[in-house]
Amino acid sequence: MDLEELWQILGKERRSPMVQPIPEDFYQEAAEYIKELEKERRNIKDLRDPRVALLDDEVRSARMKVEQIFDKRVGKIISIAASESGDAAHLKGFTPGEKELFGMLSSTISRARNEFLGPIIGYADDTGMMEKAAESAVQGTTGDNKNKKVDIAVDYKDTEITGSSIYNEYAIVRVLRDIPMFVGNDGRNYAVGKEDVVTLPDGNAKVLTKRGGAIVINMG
């Protein structure tokens, strides 16, 4: 990596509304590049050496360019997450860390949309929220057993979040009985009560409705 490469990457980000493909280890490479410059600068004992000023300038420029690249890319990622327009095409240029960031942003924004808009419009679209693929299991609670623990938690210790796993569907349900807090397929904690209308990961919603704990609300 060198300063010219950073200029080229920044130029592409400035010219396109889409996140541009960069090496998966771009930030690590940039850090190593700057460290090498700093090491070379320290090895020059004579401060009057003209290379000192040149290296200092290159370090400053490199840091500035990397920060500008980061700001451009994160700004685009935030816009995609907020607009819920993310798809495979949008994720194509993301680094693994940026995919993780996108998933967290999508989940947070969707949750905020639910909390703020839910009381106003009755539901909110949760497209784009993170989903971890795993099986759900629930032990029903009815009648005299209503205090029995309900487990719709997910064992996802062996699952991995990938670009294709963060777009799974959610379902809007009306809860028919109080349910103790559980961890959904998306890794979030849910605490729902009787007659609550909530959005749940599709897998959890299916299990809960199958066991008579909720009914799906069809908004179509």
VENZIUR-V619775 format. One record per pair of residues at least 24 apart in sequence whose C-alpha atoms are under 10 Angstrom apart, sorted by the first residue. I is the first residue (numbers start at 1). J is the second residue. If there is no record, write none. Layout:
BEGIN
i->I j->J
i->I j->J
END
This chain:
BEGIN
i->1 j->26
i->1 j->29
i->1 j->30
i->1 j->31
i->1 j->32
i->1 j->33
i->1 j->34
i->2 j->29
i->2 j->30
i->2 j->33
i->2 j->34
i->2 j->37
i->2 j->58
i->2 j->62
i->3 j->30
i->3 j->33
i->3 j->34
i->3 j->58
i->3 j->59
i->3 j->61
i->3 j->62
i->3 j->63
i->3 j->65
i->3 j->66
i->4 j->62
i->5 j->62
i->6 j->30
i->6 j->61
i->6 j->62
i->6 j->63
i->6 j->64
i->6 j->65
i->6 j->66
i->6 j->68
i->6 j->69
i->7 j->61
i->7 j->62
i->7 j->65
i->7 j->66
i->7 j->69
i->9 j->65
i->9 j->66
i->9 j->69
i->10 j->65
i->10 j->66
i->10 j->67
i->10 j->68
i->10 j->69
i->10 j->70
i->10 j->72
i->10 j->73
i->11 j->69
i->12 j->69
i->13 j->68
i->13 j->69
i->13 j->70
i->13 j->71
i->13 j->72
i->13 j->73
i->13 j->76
i->14 j->68
i->14 j->69
i->14 j->72
i->14 j->73
i->16 j->76
i->17 j->72
i->17 j->73
i->17 j->76
i->18 j->73
i->18 j->76
i->18 j->77
i->18 j->80
i->18 j->89
i->18 j->90
i->18 j->91
i->18 j->92
i->18 j->93
i->19 j->72
i->19 j->73
i->19 j->74
i->19 j->75
i->19 j->76
i->19 j->77
i->19 j->80
i->19 j->89
i->19 j->90
i->19 j->91
i->19 j->92
i->19 j->93
i->19 j->94
i->19 j->95
i->20 j->73
i->20 j->90
i->20 j->91
i->20 j->92
i->20 j->93
i->20 j->94
i->21 j->91
i->21 j->92
i->21 j->93
i->21 j->94
i->21 j->95
i->22 j->92
i->22 j->93
i->22 j->94
i->22 j->95
i->23 j->93
i->23 j->94
i->23 j->95
i->24 j->93
i->24 j->94
i->24 j->95
i->24 j->96
i->24 j->97
i->24 j->98
i->25 j->95
i->25 j->96
i->25 j->97
i->26 j->66
i->26 j->95
i->27 j->66
i->27 j->70
i->27 j->95
i->30 j->62
i->30 j->63
i->30 j->65
i->30 j->66
i->31 j->62
i->31 j->63
i->31 j->66
i->33 j->59
i->33 j->62
i->34 j->58
i->34 j->59
i->34 j->60
i->34 j->62
i->34 j->63
i->35 j->59
i->37 j->62
i->73 j->98
i->74 j->98
i->74 j->101
i->74 j->102
i->77 j->101
i->77 j->102
i->77 j->103
i->77 j->105
i->77 j->106
i->78 j->102
i->78 j->105
i->78 j->106
i->78 j->109
i->79 j->105
i->80 j->105
i->80 j->106
i->80 j->128
i->81 j->105
i->81 j->106
i->81 j->107
i->81 j->108
i->81 j->109
i->81 j->110
i->81 j->127
i->81 j->128
i->81 j->129
i->82 j->106
i->82 j->107
i->82 j->108
i->82 j->109
i->82 j->110
i->82 j->113
i->82 j->128
i->83 j->109
i->83 j->127
i->83 j->128
i->84 j->109
i->84 j->110
i->84 j->125
i->84 j->126
i->84 j->127
i->84 j->128
i->84 j->129
i->85 j->127
i->85 j->128
i->86 j->127
i->86 j->128
i->86 j->129
i->86 j->166
i->86 j->167
i->87 j->128
i->87 j->163
i->87 j->164
i->87 j->166
i->87 j->167
i->88 j->163
i->88 j->164
i->88 j->167
i->90 j->163
i->91 j->163
i->91 j->164
i->92 j->163
i->94 j->163
i->96 j->161
i->96 j->162
i->96 j->163
i->99 j->161
i->99 j->162
i->99 j->163
i->99 j->166
i->100 j->130
i->100 j->161
i->100 j->162
i->100 j->163
i->100 j->166
i->102 j->128
i->102 j->129
i->102 j->130
i->102 j->163
i->102 j->166
i->103 j->128
i->103 j->129
i->103 j->130
i->103 j->131
i->103 j->161
i->103 j->162
i->103 j->163
i->103 j->165
i->103 j->166
i->103 j->167
i->104 j->128
i->104 j->129
i->104 j->130
i->104 j->166
i->105 j->129
i->105 j->130
i->106 j->130
i->106 j->166
i->106 j->167
i->107 j->131
i->107 j->166
i->107 j->186
i->107 j->188
i->111 j->188
i->111 j->199
i->114 j->198
i->114 j->199
i->115 j->198
i->118 j->197
i->118 j->198
i->118 j->199
i->122 j->172
i->122 j->197
i->122 j->198
i->123 j->172
i->123 j->173
i->123 j->197
i->123 j->198
i->123 j->199
i->123 j->219
i->124 j->172
i->124 j->198
i->124 j->199
i->125 j->170
i->125 j->171
i->125 j->172
i->125 j->199
i->126 j->167
i->126 j->168
i->126 j->169
i->126 j->170
i->126 j->171
i->126 j->172
i->126 j->199
i->126 j->200
i->126 j->201
i->127 j->166
i->127 j->167
i->127 j->168
i->127 j->169
i->127 j->170
i->128 j->165
i->128 j->166
i->128 j->167
i->128 j->168
i->128 j->169
i->128 j->170
i->129 j->165
i->129 j->166
i->129 j->167
i->129 j->168
i->129 j->169
i->129 j->170
i->129 j->186
i->129 j->201
i->130 j->161
i->130 j->162
i->130 j->163
i->130 j->164
i->130 j->165
i->130 j->166
i->130 j->167
i->130 j->168
i->130 j->169
i->130 j->185
i->130 j->186
i->130 j->187
i->130 j->188
i->130 j->201
i->131 j->161
i->131 j->162
i->131 j->164
i->131 j->165
i->131 j->166
i->131 j->167
i->131 j->168
i->131 j->169
i->131 j->170
i->131 j->184
i->131 j->185
i->131 j->186
i->131 j->187
i->131 j->188
i->131 j->201
i->131 j->202
i->131 j->203
i->132 j->156
i->132 j->157
i->132 j->159
i->132 j->160
i->132 j->161
i->132 j->162
i->132 j->165
i->132 j->166
i->132 j->167
i->132 j->168
i->132 j->184
i->132 j->185
i->132 j->186
i->132 j->187
i->132 j->201
i->133 j->158
i->133 j->159
i->133 j->160
i->133 j->161
i->133 j->165
i->133 j->166
i->133 j->168
i->133 j->185
i->133 j->186
i->133 j->203
i->134 j->158
i->134 j->159
i->134 j->160
i->134 j->185
i->134 j->186
i->134 j->203
i->135 j->185
i->135 j->203
i->135 j->204
i->135 j->207
i->136 j->184
i->136 j->185
i->136 j->203
i->136 j->204
i->136 j->205
i->136 j->206
i->136 j->207
i->136 j->208
i->137 j->203
i->137 j->204
i->137 j->207
i->137 j->208
i->138 j->204
i->138 j->207
i->138 j->208
i->138 j->210
i->138 j->211
i->138 j->213
i->139 j->207
i->139 j->208
i->139 j->211
i->140 j->179
i->140 j->207
i->140 j->208
i->140 j->210
i->140 j->211
i->140 j->212
i->140 j->213
i->141 j->177
i->141 j->178
i->141 j->179
i->141 j->211
i->141 j->212
i->141 j->213
i->142 j->176
i->142 j->177
i->142 j->178
i->142 j->211
i->142 j->212
i->142 j->213
i->146 j->177
i->146 j->178
i->146 j->179
i->147 j->178
i->147 j->179
i->147 j->180
i->148 j->179
i->148 j->180
i->149 j->179
i->149 j->180
i->149 j->181
i->149 j->182
i->150 j->178
i->150 j->179
i->150 j->180
i->150 j->181
i->150 j->182
i->150 j->208
i->150 j->213
i->151 j->179
i->151 j->180
i->151 j->181
i->151 j->182
i->151 j->183
i->151 j->184
i->151 j->208
i->152 j->179
i->152 j->180
i->152 j->181
i->152 j->182
i->152 j->183
i->152 j->184
i->152 j->185
i->152 j->190
i->152 j->203
i->152 j->204
i->152 j->205
i->152 j->207
i->152 j->208
i->153 j->181
i->153 j->182
i->153 j->183
i->153 j->184
i->153 j->185
i->153 j->187
i->153 j->188
i->153 j->189
i->153 j->190
i->153 j->204
i->154 j->182
i->154 j->183
i->154 j->184
i->154 j->185
i->154 j->186
i->154 j->187
i->154 j->203
i->154 j->204
i->155 j->183
i->155 j->184
i->155 j->185
i->155 j->187
i->156 j->185
i->156 j->186
i->156 j->187
i->168 j->201
i->168 j->202
i->168 j->203
i->169 j->200
i->169 j->201
i->169 j->202
i->169 j->203
i->170 j->199
i->170 j->200
i->170 j->201
i->170 j->202
i->170 j->203
i->170 j->204
i->170 j->205
i->171 j->198
i->171 j->199
i->171 j->200
i->171 j->201
i->171 j->202
i->171 j->203
i->171 j->204
i->171 j->205
i->171 j->206
i->171 j->216
i->171 j->217
i->171 j->218
i->171 j->219
i->172 j->197
i->172 j->198
i->172 j->199
i->172 j->200
i->172 j->201
i->172 j->202
i->172 j->205
i->172 j->214
i->172 j->215
i->172 j->216
i->172 j->217
i->172 j->218
i->172 j->219
i->173 j->197
i->173 j->198
i->173 j->199
i->173 j->200
i->173 j->202
i->173 j->205
i->173 j->206
i->173 j->208
i->173 j->209
i->173 j->213
i->173 j->214
i->173 j->215
i->173 j->216
i->173 j->217
i->173 j->218
i->174 j->198
i->174 j->199
i->174 j->205
i->174 j->209
i->174 j->213
i->174 j->214
i->174 j->215
i->174 j->216
i->174 j->217
i->175 j->205
i->175 j->208
i->175 j->209
i->175 j->212
i->175 j->213
i->175 j->214
i->175 j->215
i->175 j->216
i->176 j->208
i->176 j->209
i->176 j->212
i->176 j->213
i->176 j->214
i->176 j->215
i->177 j->212
i->177 j->213
i->177 j->214
i->178 j->213
i->179 j->208
i->179 j->213
END
